[in-house]
Amino acid sequence: MKLTVKTATEIFAALQNLDLYTKIVKNEKGEEQIVRLRYEFSGKIRWNLVKNLKKFQQINDDFIKAKDGLIKEISGGSGMIKPEETEKIGKFNDKLEEILAQEVEWPVS
C-alpha cells in the first residue's frame, strides 16, 4: 500500500497522541489542574502501537530531514526564512507541498 508523506506524518502524530488523554483533577490544595494519563491497553495493542509508531517515526524523521534541508537551501544556508521574505516563503511552501505529496510504501520494512 502507498501513502503520501503528508498522510504518513498525520498518522504518526495521531498515533503519538492516541496513548494519552487529558483529565482535569484537583490537587492537594483543591486547585484544578490538567494531567495527561495513559490508557490501559492490552499487551497486544500496546505492542502493535509501538511497532507502528516506530515505522511511522522513520517516515517522519525522513520528512523532517527533507524539510530542514529545504529551509537551508532556500535560506542560503542560514537555516531561517524571515517572514518578510515572501518570495522565499512561497518557494518553500511549493517545494514542501511536493515533498508531502511523495508516496511512501506502507508498511515500511
N, C-alpha and C positions, 0 to 999 in steps of 0.2 A: 504494500500500500504506500502511496506517496502523500505527503503532507507538505504544505508550504512552510517556510521558515516561520512566517507570522503565526500560523496555526500552532506549530510546534512550541513556539515560545509562549503563546497564550495558554496552552495545555500545561506546560511546565509551571507557569505562575499559578494556575488553578490547583494543580496537584500539591504545590508547596503550601497553599493555604487550606487545602482540604483537611489536613490533620489538626488544625487549630480552630477554636471558636472563642469568641469573647463573651464575657459574662460580667455583669455588674454585681459586686458583692460589697458588704460593709466590713470595714476593717475594725481593729480593736477599739478605735476611737469613735466608731459609729459613722464614719465617713464613707461615702460610696467611692469605690474605685473600680476600674476596669481591669480584669485579669484575662489572660489568654490560657485556655485549658486544652488539653489533648483529648480527642475522642478515644473511647475504648474500642479498639478494633480486635478482631481475632488475629491470631498469629499469621494465618494465611493472607488475610487482607493487608496487614502491616508489611509482610514480606513483598507482596506484589506492588504495593505503593512505593516502597523503597527501590525495588528493581526498576519500575517505570520512571521514577524520579531521576535515577542515575542515567538512564538512557536519554531522557529529555534534557538533562543537565549538559550532556555532551553537545547537543544541538544548540542549546542556549549559550554555552561557552564559545562555540564557534561563531555564533551571531555577534556576541559582544566583541570578539577579536576583529571581526569584519567591520563592525560599526566604528570601533576605535581607530582602525586603520583608515577608514573613510574620513573620519574627522581630521586625522593627521595629514592626509593627502590634501584635503580641501583647505585646511588652515595654513598650509605651507610648512607644516611641521610643528606649529605651536601647540597643537592639541586643543585649541579652543576657537570657536567661531563666535564672534561678537554679535549681539542682537542687531546692530545697525548694518551688518554685512549681509544685506538681504539677498544679494545675488549668490553669495556663497551658501546661505541657508537654503535657498531654492535648489541649488545644485546638490547639496547634501540630502535634502528631502527626496529628490528624484532618484538619486542613487540608492538611498536607504529603501525606497519602495521596491527597487529592483532586487535588492538583497532579500527583502521579506517575501517576495514573490517566488524565489527559488524553491525548487522542490527537493525534499529530503526523503529518503527511504525510511519507512517505519515497518517493523521495528528495526532499530539500529542494531547491528550485530556487534 
